[in-house]
Amino acid sequence: MVPLGHRGETDQPWGHTADRRPIPPGLHADNAPVLGPAGRVHSTLRDWARFIALSLRGARGEEDRAA
């Protein structure tokens, strides 16, 4: 899986190195595959917000209203 974004554009946030140099999108711009369960999620900000809202409703014991 390749991180979102396109080389030469700033259509998505780019990662960075420890010394704050940007890492352009590409095959080696993502976290290592071993971190998949914790750090290789790729989604739009809108979809991420929907996921967080659903998680917060669940934490409050509310049911999913989207069903």
DRENDO-1510 file (C-alpha; in Angstrom, 1 decimal, always signed):
<recs>
REC; n; res; u; v; w
REC; 1; MET; +0.0; +0.0; +0.0 .
REC; 2; VAL; +1.3; +3.4; -0.9 .
REC; 3; PRO; +0.6; +6.4; +1.3 .
REC; 4; LEU; -1.9; +8.9; +0.1 .
REC; 5; GLY; -0.7; +11.9; -1.8 .
REC; 6; HIS; +1.1; +12.5; -5.0 .
REC; 7; ARG; +4.8; +13.4; -5.6 .
REC; 8; GLY; +5.2; +17.0; -6.4 .
REC; 9; GLU; +1.9; +18.0; -4.9 .
REC; 10; THR; +0.7; +18.9; -1.4 .
REC; 11; ASP; -2.7; +17.2; -1.6 .
REC; 12; GLN; -2.1; +15.2; +1.6 .
REC; 13; PRO; +0.1; +15.6; +4.6 .
REC; 14; TRP; +3.6; +14.2; +4.2 .
REC; 15; GLY; +5.6; +12.4; +6.8 .
REC; 16; HIS; +9.0; +13.7; +8.0 .
REC; 17; THR; +12.3; +12.5; +9.3 .
REC; 18; ALA; +13.5; +13.0; +12.8 .
REC; 19; ASP; +15.4; +16.1; +11.6 .
REC; 20; ARG; +12.1; +17.5; +10.1 .
REC; 21; ARG; +12.9; +16.8; +6.4 .
REC; 22; PRO; +9.8; +16.0; +4.5 .
REC; 23; ILE; +9.4; +12.5; +3.0 .
REC; 24; PRO; +7.6; +12.6; -0.4 .
REC; 25; PRO; +4.9; +10.0; -1.1 .
REC; 26; GLY; +6.1; +6.7; -2.4 .
REC; 27; LEU; +6.8; +3.1; -1.5 .
REC; 28; HIS; +9.2; +3.9; +1.3 .
REC; 29; ALA; +7.3; +6.8; +2.8 .
REC; 30; ASP; +5.1; +4.7; +5.1 .
REC; 31; ASN; +5.8; +3.1; +8.4 .
REC; 32; ALA; +7.3; -0.4; +8.4 .
REC; 33; PRO; +4.8; -3.2; +7.7 .
REC; 34; VAL; +5.3; -4.6; +11.2 .
REC; 35; LEU; +3.6; -1.5; +12.5 .
REC; 36; GLY; +0.5; -2.2; +10.3 .
REC; 37; PRO; -1.9; -2.8; +13.2 .
REC; 38; ALA; -1.0; +0.5; +14.9 .
REC; 39; GLY; +0.3; +2.9; +12.3 .
REC; 40; ARG; -0.5; +2.2; +8.6 .
REC; 41; VAL; -4.0; +3.5; +8.4 .
REC; 42; HIS; -4.8; +5.6; +5.3 .
REC; 43; SER; -8.0; +7.5; +5.1 .
REC; 44; THR; -9.4; +10.9; +4.4 .
REC; 45; LEU; -9.8; +13.3; +7.2 .
REC; 46; ARG; -13.6; +13.0; +6.9 .
REC; 47; ASP; -13.5; +9.2; +7.2 .
REC; 48; TRP; -11.2; +9.4; +10.1 .
REC; 49; ALA; -13.5; +11.9; +11.9 .
REC; 50; ARG; -16.4; +9.5; +11.3 .
REC; 51; PHE; -14.4; +6.6; +12.8 .
REC; 52; ILE; -13.5; +8.7; +15.9 .
REC; 53; ALA; -17.2; +9.9; +16.3 .
REC; 54; LEU; -18.3; +6.2; +16.1 .
REC; 55; SER; -15.7; +5.2; +18.6 .
REC; 56; LEU; -16.7; +8.0; +21.0 .
REC; 57; ARG; -20.4; +7.0; +20.8 .
REC; 58; GLY; -19.5; +3.4; +21.6 .
REC; 59; ALA; -17.4; +4.5; +24.6 .
REC; 60; ARG; -20.5; +6.3; +25.9 .
REC; 61; GLY; -22.6; +3.2; +25.4 .
REC; 62; GLU; -24.6; +4.6; +22.5 .
REC; 63; GLU; -25.6; +2.5; +19.5 .
REC; 64; ASP; -24.5; +3.2; +16.0 .
REC; 65; ARG; -27.2; +5.4; +14.3 .
REC; 66; ALA; -25.9; +4.7; +10.8 .
REC; 67; ALA; -27.2; +1.1; +10.6 .
</recs>
